[in-house]
């Protein structure tokens, strides 16, 4: 590329950047308060749209001027709707408010924006006694994180491209346009970036294979077919900062010589689809997509394809078949997609997080990226933490942080003072690790050695009340239903595994079931074609290895130690704790199984009880009279139906 062309590219970008920075400066220097509202799916599901409407209505009613600024997800999904108020005249730093309902929004307009009282009792992490307001970056969610992929999430409006450009967005693309494809690939290889979709294959090596493949009509596909239960990292990134993913895809196109890109997004993500469509249109309008991008001579455009929600389409070859109009089923490899992909063309398929990591690497260099994480797994990992954890949500940590630090220090530990039992890492294809592995570093190799896997970043935390047999049954039920049916071992083997697990959770286990589970799991792993079948038995193998006593209790005693298997669990009332005259459990029972005894205390008719657990939820905490216990191990204090009041 000649110097004239480089100058033309830089001038075109600087014109866009200058306009964007001017808009940002005008906004930042405005004396008016700024109300930033998280509007990703987690926020909207919690009522953020109603909160936004309440702010706007209250500002109008009270004659208060302020900017209402919608942004993406900040990561504090447990606290949605999350609002940050930056009030320049108040003397306070930007303040983070959790769970801002419409009523709370009206109160903040009146008392804070108009009256100057920030309402310490409503501020996340504030000390009411000392009236101390923590900086947003002081929260464990941030001060222990290292944000590379999520750096701009929750800070910019994802539907306004200028906000991304004003913060340096598309600057890495400009750098890439001035470099040779070989130098870009060498930079990515030197960074050690491994694919964030689960397999951890070196990204630079994949790009090099595609670069060397014959043919000039090459493709880049962004795999946003996120199907793991409890995983929402890719969706949130697309909803919060789609342009960083688009920029990463464009740099990939430069490296491999592609002229077309495709986003494969599941149709169950309507907000992500809408925001991504808007982002592509805006980039095209500014000359960042299409023909002769920024005067460079590069032609590259992006289409969007909505998948139908098949979990197996997360596998590369199944995804390609789906786009081609066929049923999503994997095929034998080689040839690999980088040689023979969509419609026979060389095709690079990268995950959302992988592509979002590319611009920071190109901008700051491979050595910078190598300085984060571990030697074998450089960089960061984005996790969606769900389950029995105090602060669930999105977290981006350097590779190498231990599970203990992630679960307890960053996410607040286990709620209700319960004990940690296990963590499922890597989605339905991952493994269940016990407390013995809490000091395991989070990276590709360490987790694989422990029997789990990084996966796409889903993490389910479980407390002492969880049943590992039932957890395995749950994940096997998912993968069995999602099997495309092509492989006999996967189609039939997972069905047999599920049948055994279902028997165990009903108390119908028999000697030899554990050995059969292990033997059949190994066979399914070895006989399946794609990653779905090869990894489907992981929850069984790891839970048997680390929680074998729970399987034995189900088989030998007909007992569920966690009291989670419905057939092996019953609800009773401790008469010593039950309060006379309290009818909370009576009122909530859907089948009238709760009765009043002759002493005016309550009992549960086991023949009528459907074990929904509503009585335990309704029982006042000061009594805590409802007991969940295995029917085979009843305490003598439990009442009998014969004690019903006539």
C-alpha positions in Angstrom: 0.0 0.0 0.0 1.4 3.4 -1.0 1.9 6.3 1.4 -0.8 8.2 -0.5 -3.3 5.5 0.2 -2.4 5.4 3.9 -2.7 9.1 4.2 -6.1 9.0 2.5 -7.3 6.3 4.9 -6.1 8.2 8.0 -7.6 11.4 6.8 -11.0 9.8 6.2 -10.9 8.2 9.6 -9.8 11.3 11.4 -12.7 13.2 9.8 -15.1 10.7 11.4 -13.2 10.6 14.7 -13.1 14.4 15.0 -16.8 14.7 14.6 -17.4 11.9 17.1 -15.0 13.4 19.6 -16.7 16.8 19.3 -20.1 15.2 20.1 -18.6 13.3 23.0 -16.9 16.5 24.4 -20.1 18.4 24.1 -21.9 15.7 26.0 -19.2 15.3 28.7 -18.8 19.0 29.3 -22.5 19.6 29.6 -23.4 20.9 33.1 -26.6 18.9 33.1 -26.9 15.7 35.1 -26.4 12.5 33.1 -28.5 9.4 33.8 -27.0 6.3 32.3 -29.5 3.4 32.2 -28.5 -0.2 31.3 -30.7 -1.4 28.4 -29.4 -4.9 27.6 -31.8 -7.8 27.8 -31.0 -8.3 31.6 -32.0 -4.7 32.3 -35.1 -4.7 30.1 -36.3 -8.0 31.6 -36.0 -6.4 35.0 -38.0 -3.3 34.0 -35.4 -0.8 32.6 -37.8 0.4 29.9 -40.3 1.4 32.7 -37.5 3.0 34.6 -36.4 5.1 31.6 -40.0 6.2 31.1 -40.3 7.1 34.8 -37.1 9.2 34.7 -38.3 11.1 31.6 -41.7 11.7 33.0 -40.4 12.9 36.3 -37.9 15.2 34.7 -40.6 16.7 32.6 -43.1 17.0 35.5 -40.6 18.7 37.8 -39.0 20.9 35.2 -35.5 19.4 35.7 -33.1 19.2 32.8 -30.9 16.1 32.4 -29.5 13.8 29.8 -31.1 10.3 29.8 -28.4 8.1 28.2 -29.1 4.4 27.4 -26.1 2.1 27.5 -25.4 -1.7 27.4 -24.8 -4.1 30.2 -22.4 -3.2 33.0 -22.1 -6.8 34.3 -24.1 -6.3 37.5 -27.0 -8.4 36.1 -28.2 -9.3 39.7 -28.8 -5.6 40.4 -30.8 -4.6 37.3 -32.2 -2.1 36.4 -28.8 -0.5 37.0 -28.5 3.3 36.8 -25.4 5.5 37.1 -26.1 9.2 37.8 -23.4 11.7 37.1 -24.5 15.0 38.6 -21.6 17.6 38.1 -23.1 20.2 40.4 -23.6 17.8 43.3 -19.9 17.4 44.2 -20.3 13.6 44.2 -18.6 11.2 41.8 -20.8 9.2 39.4 -23.1 7.1 41.6 -24.3 3.6 40.8 -27.8 2.8 41.9 -29.1 -0.9 41.8 -32.6 -2.1 41.2 -34.0 1.3 40.2 -37.7 0.8 39.9 -40.0 3.5 38.4 -40.8 4.7 41.9 -37.2 5.0 42.9 -36.5 6.9 39.6 -39.1 9.5 40.5 -37.6 9.8 44.0 -34.1 10.3 42.7 -35.2 13.1 40.3 -37.0 14.9 43.2 -34.5 14.3 46.0 -31.2 14.1 44.2 -31.3 15.9 40.9 -33.6 18.6 42.3 -32.8 18.6 46.0 -29.2 17.5 46.1 -29.7 14.5 48.4 -28.1 11.4 46.8 -30.0 9.0 49.1 -27.1 7.0 50.6 -29.3 4.1 51.6 -30.0 3.4 47.9 -26.4 3.6 46.6 -24.7 0.4 45.8 -21.8 -0.1 48.3 -22.3 3.2 50.1 -21.6 3.6 53.8 -24.7 5.4 55.3 -23.0 6.1 58.6 -20.0 7.8 57.1 -21.8 9.0 54.0 -19.1 7.5 51.8 -19.9 6.9 48.2 -17.6 4.4 46.5 -16.2 4.9 43.0 -17.7 2.6 40.5 -14.3 1.1 40.0 -14.0 0.2 43.7 -16.6 -2.6 43.3 -15.2 -6.1 43.2 -16.9 -6.6 39.9 -14.4 -4.0 38.5 -11.4 -3.7 40.7 -10.5 -7.4 40.3 -11.4 -7.6 36.6 -9.4 -6.8 33.6 -11.7 -5.6 30.9 -10.5 -6.1 27.3 -13.6 -7.4 25.5 -16.1 -5.6 27.9 -14.1 -2.4 28.3 -16.8 -0.2 26.6 -19.8 -2.2 27.8 -22.2 -0.1 29.9 -20.4 3.1 28.8 -21.6 3.6 25.3 -25.0 3.6 23.5 -24.6 0.5 21.2 -27.0 2.1 18.7 -24.8 5.2 18.2 -21.7 4.4 16.2 -20.1 7.8 17.0 -19.9 6.9 20.7 -17.7 3.9 19.8 -15.6 5.9 17.4 -15.1 8.7 19.9 -13.5 6.2 22.3 -11.0 5.0 19.6 -13.3 2.6 17.8 -12.3 1.5 14.3 -8.8 2.8 15.0 -7.4 -0.7 15.0 -9.0 -1.2 11.6 -7.2 1.8 10.3 -3.9 0.4 11.6 -4.7 -2.9 10.0 -5.4 -1.3 6.6 -1.9 0.1 6.7 -0.3 -3.4 7.3 0.2 -6.5 5.3 -2.1 -9.5 5.9 1.0 -11.5 6.9 2.0 -9.0 9.6 -1.6 -9.0 11.0 -1.6 -12.8 11.2 1.9 -12.8 12.8 0.7 -10.3 15.4 -2.3 -12.5 16.3 -0.1 -15.6 16.4 2.4 -13.9 18.6 -0.3 -12.8 21.0 -1.2 -16.4 21.7 -5.0 -15.7 21.3 -7.0 -18.9 21.5 -10.6 -19.2 20.3 -13.1 -18.2 22.9 -15.8 -20.5 21.5 -14.7 -23.4 23.6 -12.1 -25.4 21.8 -9.3 -22.9 22.4 -7.7 -23.4 19.0 -5.0 -20.8 18.2 -6.7 -18.0 16.2 -3.6 -17.0 14.3 -3.0 -20.5 13.1 -6.7 -20.8 11.8 -6.3 -17.5 10.0 -3.0 -18.7 8.4 -4.7 -21.9 7.1 -7.4 -19.8 5.5 -4.9 -17.3 4.1 -3.1 -20.2 2.4 -6.2 -21.9 1.1 -6.8 -21.8 -2.6 -9.4 -19.4 -3.9 -10.1 -15.7 -3.6 -13.8 -15.8 -2.6 -13.3 -16.3 1.2 -15.6 -15.7 4.1 -15.6 -14.7 7.7 -18.4 -16.0 9.9 -19.0 -14.8 13.4 -20.5 -17.6 15.4 -23.1 -16.1 17.8 -25.1 -19.2 18.2 -24.8 -19.2 21.9 -26.9 -22.2 23.2 -25.5 -23.2 26.6 -28.1 -23.0 29.5 -27.2 -20.1 31.6 -24.8 -18.6 29.1 -25.3 -15.1 27.7 -21.9 -13.6 27.1 -22.1 -13.3 23.3 -25.6 -11.9 23.4 -24.7 -9.3 25.9 -21.6 -8.2 23.9 -23.7 -7.8 20.8 -26.3 -5.8 22.7 -23.7 -3.6 24.4 -20.9 -3.1 21.9 -21.5 -4.7 18.5 -19.0 -2.4 16.7 -16.0 -4.0 18.4 -17.1 -7.4 17.0 -17.6 -5.9 13.6 -14.2 -4.3 13.7 -12.6 -7.6 14.7 -14.4 -9.3 11.8 -13.1 -6.7 9.4 -9.5 -7.1 10.6 -9.9 -10.9 10.1 -11.1 -10.2 6.6 -8.0 -8.2 5.9 -5.8 -11.0 7.2 -7.3 -13.9 5.3 -8.4 -12.0 2.2 -12.2 -12.2 2.6 -14.7 -10.0 1.0 -17.9 -11.1 2.7 -18.8 -11.6 6.4 -21.8 -13.2 8.1 -23.2 -13.0 11.6 -24.8 -16.3 12.6 -27.1 -15.2 15.4 -29.9 -17.3 17.0 -33.3 -15.9 16.4 -34.1 -16.1 20.2 -31.9 -12.9 20.6 -34.2 -10.3 19.0 -32.6 -7.4 20.8 -29.1 -8.5 19.7 -30.4 -8.9 16.1 -31.9 -5.5 16.1 -28.8 -3.7 17.6 -26.4 -5.6 15.3 -28.5 -4.8 12.2 -28.4 -1.1 13.2 -24.7 -1.2 13.8 -24.0 -2.8 10.4 -26.2 -0.2 8.7 -24.5 2.7 10.5 -21.0 1.4 9.6 -22.0 1.1 6.0 -23.4 4.6 6.0 -20.1 6.0 7.2 -18.1 4.1 4.6 -16.7 1.6 7.2 -18.3 -1.2 5.3 -19.1 -1.8 1.7 -16.9 -0.9 -1.3 -13.6 1.0 -1.1 -13.6 1.3 2.7 -12.1 4.6 3.8 -10.6 5.0 0.4 -8.4 1.9 0.9 -9.6 -0.1 -2.1 -10.9 -2.8 0.4 -14.4 -4.2 -0.3 -16.0 -6.0 2.6 -19.7 -6.2 3.7 -21.6 -8.2 6.3 -24.9 -10.1 6.2 -26.9 -11.4 9.1 -28.4 -14.9 9.4 -30.8 -15.9 12.1 -30.4 -19.5 13.3 -33.3 -21.5 14.6 -31.8 -22.4 18.0 -30.3 -25.8 17.5 -27.5 -26.3 20.0 -25.5 -28.5 17.6 -25.3 -25.5 15.2 -22.6 -24.1 17.4 -20.4 -26.7 15.8 -18.7 -25.2 12.7 -19.8 -27.7 10.0 -23.3 -27.9 11.4 -23.5 -24.1 11.3 -22.4 -24.1 7.7 -25.1 -26.7 6.7 -27.7 -24.6 8.4 -26.7 -21.5 6.5 -26.8 -23.5 3.3 -30.4 -24.3 3.9 -30.1 -27.9 5.2 -30.7 -29.4 8.6 -27.8 -28.5 10.9 -25.7 -31.6 11.2 -21.9 -31.9 11.5 -19.8 -33.6 8.9 -16.5 -35.4 8.9 -13.4 -33.3 8.9 -11.1 -32.9 7.0 -11.6 -30.9 4.9 -11.9 -28.2 7.5 -14.0 -25.1 6.9 -10.9 -22.9 6.4 -10.3 -25.0 3.3 -13.8 -26.0 2.2 -16.5 -24.2 4.1 -19.7 -22.4 3.2 -20.7 -23.2 -0.4 -17.3 -24.8 -0.8 -15.4 -21.5 -0.1 -12.6 -21.1 2.5 -14.4 -20.0 5.6 -13.0 -18.7 8.9 -15.5 -19.2 11.8 -14.7 -17.3 15.0 -16.7 -16.7 18.2 -18.1 -13.3 19.2 -15.5 -12.9 22.0 -12.6 -14.0 19.8 -13.4 -11.3 17.2 -14.0 -8.7 19.9 -10.5 -9.4 21.3 -8.8 -8.7 17.9 -9.0 -4.8 17.9 -7.3 -4.4 21.3 -4.5 -6.7 20.2 -3.9 -4.8 16.9 -4.2 -1.5 18.7 -1.9 -2.3 21.7 0.3 -5.2 20.4 0.9 -8.8 21.1 3.3 -8.2 24.0 0.6 -6.2 25.8 -1.9 -9.1 25.4 0.8 -11.6 26.4 1.2 -9.6 29.6 -2.3 -10.6 30.7 -3.3 -14.1 31.8 -1.0 -17.2 31.8 1.7 -18.3 29.3 -0.5 -21.0 27.9 -3.7 -19.0 28.0 -3.0 -15.3 27.5 -5.6 -12.7 27.8 -8.9 -12.6 29.6 -12.0 -14.8 29.9 -15.6 -13.6 30.0 -17.9 -15.7 32.2 -21.6 -15.6 32.9 -21.9 -16.6 36.5 -25.3 -18.0 37.5 -26.8 -20.3 40.1 -26.3 -20.2 43.8 -24.0 -17.1 44.0 -24.7 -13.8 45.6 -23.8 -11.6 42.7 -24.5 -13.4 39.4 -23.7 -11.6 36.1 -21.0 -11.0 33.6 -17.3 -11.0 34.7 -14.2 -10.5 32.6 -11.1 -11.8 34.4 -7.4 -12.4 33.5 -6.7 -16.0 32.7 -5.2 -17.7 35.8 -7.5 -16.2 38.4 -8.6 -19.1 40.7 -12.2 -20.4 40.9 -12.2 -19.4 44.6 -11.4 -15.7 43.9 -13.9 -15.6 41.0 -16.8 -17.2 43.0 -16.2 -15.8 46.5 -14.2 -12.5 46.1 -15.7 -11.2 42.8 -19.2 -12.7 42.9 -19.8 -12.5 46.6 -19.8 -16.2 47.5 -22.8 -18.5 48.3 -26.0 -16.8 49.6 -27.9 -17.6 52.8 -24.7 -18.8 54.5 -24.8 -22.1 52.7 -21.8 -24.2 51.8 -20.3 -24.3 48.3 -20.7 -27.7 46.7 -19.8 -27.6 43.1 -19.3 -25.5 40.0 -20.3 -26.6 36.5 -17.9 -25.0 33.9 -18.3 -25.1 30.2 -22.0 -25.4 29.8 -23.8 -28.8 29.4 -20.6 -30.2 27.9 -18.5 -29.1 30.8 -17.6 -30.8 34.1 -18.7 -30.5 37.7 -15.8 -29.6 40.0 -16.0 -30.0 43.8 -14.6 -27.7 46.5 -11.2 -29.5 46.2 -10.7 -27.6 42.9 -11.5 -24.1 44.1 -7.8 -23.1 43.9 -7.6 -24.2 40.3 -6.6 -21.4 37.9 -9.1 -20.6 35.2 -7.5 -21.3 31.9 -7.8 -23.8 29.1 -5.3 -26.3 30.2 -5.8 -26.3 33.9 -9.6 -26.8 33.6 -9.2 -29.6 31.0 -6.8 -31.3 33.4 -9.4 -31.1 36.2 -12.0 -32.8 33.9 -13.9 -29.6 33.0 -13.4 -27.2 30.1 -13.5 -23.5 29.4 -16.3 -23.8 27.0 -17.8 -20.6 25.8 -17.8 -19.2 29.3 -20.9 -20.4 31.1 -20.5 -21.2 34.8 -23.2 -22.6 37.2 -22.4 -22.4 40.9 -24.2 -24.9 43.2 -24.6 -24.9 47.0 -25.1 -27.8 49.5 -28.7 -28.3 48.5 -27.9 -29.3 45.0 -28.0 -33.0 43.9 -25.2 -33.9 41.6 -27.1 -36.9 40.2 -30.0 -34.6 39.3 -27.6 -32.0 37.9 -26.1 -34.7 35.5 -29.7 -35.7 34.6 -30.6 -32.1 33.8 -27.6 -31.5 31.5 -27.9 -35.0 29.8 -31.6 -34.3 29.2 -30.5 -31.1 27.4 -27.8 -32.6 25.2 -29.9 -35.7 24.4 -32.7 -33.5 23.1 -30.2 -31.4 21.2 -28.4 -34.3 19.5 -28.9 -34.1 15.8 -29.2 -37.9 15.6 -26.4 -38.5 13.1 -24.2 -40.6 15.3 -25.6 -43.8 16.9 -23.4 -43.4 19.9 -24.7 -39.9 20.6 -28.3 -40.5 19.6 -28.8 -43.8 21.4 -26.0 -43.7 24.0 -27.2 -40.4 25.5 -30.7 -41.8 25.7 -29.5 -44.8 27.7 -27.4 -42.6 30.0 -30.4 -40.4 30.6 -32.6 -43.4 31.3 -30.2 -44.6 34.0 -30.0 -41.1 35.6 -33.8 -40.8 35.6 -34.0 -44.2 37.4 -31.5 -43.0 40.0 -33.4 -39.8 40.7 -36.6 -41.9 41.2 -34.9 -44.2 43.7 -34.9 -47.1 41.3 -31.2 -47.5 41.0 -29.5 -50.9 41.1 -26.0 -52.2 41.7 -23.8 -51.8 38.6 -25.4 -48.6 37.5 -22.4 -46.5 38.3 -20.0 -48.7 36.3 -22.5 -48.8 33.4 -22.7 -45.0 33.4 -18.9 -44.7 33.2 -18.5 -47.4 30.6 -21.3 -46.0 28.4 -20.0 -42.5 28.8 -16.5 -43.5 27.5 -18.2 -45.2 24.5 -20.2 -42.1 23.7 -17.1 -40.0 23.9 -15.1 -42.2 21.6 -17.9 -43.0 19.1 -19.4 -39.5 18.5 -18.5 -37.4 15.5 -18.7 -33.8 16.8 -18.1 -32.0 20.1 -21.7 -32.4 21.3 -21.4 -36.2 21.7 -17.8 -36.2 22.6 -18.4 -33.9 25.6 -22.0 -34.7 26.6 -20.9 -37.3 29.2 -18.6 -34.9 31.0 -21.1 -33.9 33.7 -21.6 -37.6 34.5 -17.9 -38.6 34.5 -16.8 -35.6 36.7 -19.7 -35.9 39.1 -19.1 -39.6 39.5 -15.4 -39.0 40.1 -15.9 -36.2 42.7 -19.4 -37.0 44.2 -19.6 -40.8 43.9 -21.1 -41.0 47.4 -24.2 -39.2 46.2 -24.7 -41.8 43.4 -24.3 -44.6 46.0 -26.8 -43.0 48.3 -29.4 -42.9 45.5 -28.7 -46.5 44.7 -28.1 -48.2 48.0 -30.3 -46.2 50.3 -32.9 -44.7 48.0 -31.9 -41.3 49.4 -31.1 -37.9 47.9 -28.5 -36.2 50.1 -29.4 -32.8 48.7 -33.1 -33.4 48.9 -33.4 -32.2 45.3 -34.9 -35.3 43.6 -38.6 -34.9 44.0 -39.5 -38.6 44.3 -36.9 -39.0 47.0 -37.9 -35.9 48.9 -40.8 -35.0 51.2 -41.9 -31.8 53.0 -42.9 -32.1 56.7 -43.6 -29.7 59.5 -41.6 -29.6 62.7 -44.3 -29.4 65.4 -41.8 -27.9 67.9 -41.2 -24.9 65.6 -44.7 -24.5 64.1 -46.6 -21.5 65.4 -50.3 -21.8 66.4 -52.5 -19.7 64.3 -50.1 -19.1 61.4 -51.8 -20.1 58.2 -49.1 -19.1 55.7 -48.5 -22.7 54.5 -52.2 -23.4 54.3 -52.9 -20.4 52.1 -50.1 -21.2 49.6 -50.7 -24.9 49.1 -52.1 -25.5 45.6 -53.6 -28.9 46.4 -54.8 -28.4 50.0 -52.3 -30.8 51.4 -51.6 -28.7 54.5 -54.0 -29.4 57.4 -54.5 -28.2 61.0 -53.8 -30.6 63.8 -55.7 -30.9 67.0 -53.2 -28.6 68.7 -53.8 -25.9 66.0 -50.4 -26.6 64.5 -50.0 -27.6 60.8 -49.3 -30.9 59.1 -48.8 -32.1 55.5 -50.8 -35.0 54.0 -48.1 -36.9 52.1 -50.7 -38.5 49.8 -51.8 -35.1 48.6 -48.5 -33.3 48.6 -47.1 -32.6 45.1 -43.7 -31.4 46.6 -43.8 -28.0 45.0 -42.0 -26.5 48.0 -44.3 -23.4 48.3 -44.9 -24.2 52.0 -41.2 -23.8 52.7 -41.1 -20.5 50.9 -44.2 -19.2 52.7 -43.2 -20.2 56.2 -41.9 -17.1 58.1 -38.1 -17.2 58.7 -38.6 -16.8 62.4 -40.3 -20.1 62.6 -38.5 -22.1 59.8 -40.9 -25.0 60.6 -41.1 -26.7 57.2 -38.5 -29.4 56.8 -37.3 -30.9 53.5 -36.1 -34.4 54.2 -35.8 -37.9 52.6 -38.9 -40.0 53.4 -36.5 -42.9 54.3 -35.0 -40.9 57.2 -37.9 -39.2 58.9 -37.5 -37.6 62.3 -39.8 -38.7 65.1 -41.1 -35.2 65.5 -43.0 -35.3 62.2 -46.8 -35.2 62.3 -49.0 -37.8 60.7 -52.2 -37.4 58.7 -54.0 -39.2 61.5 -53.6 -36.0 63.6 -55.9 -34.0 61.4 -58.4 -31.9 63.2 -61.9 -33.3 62.9 
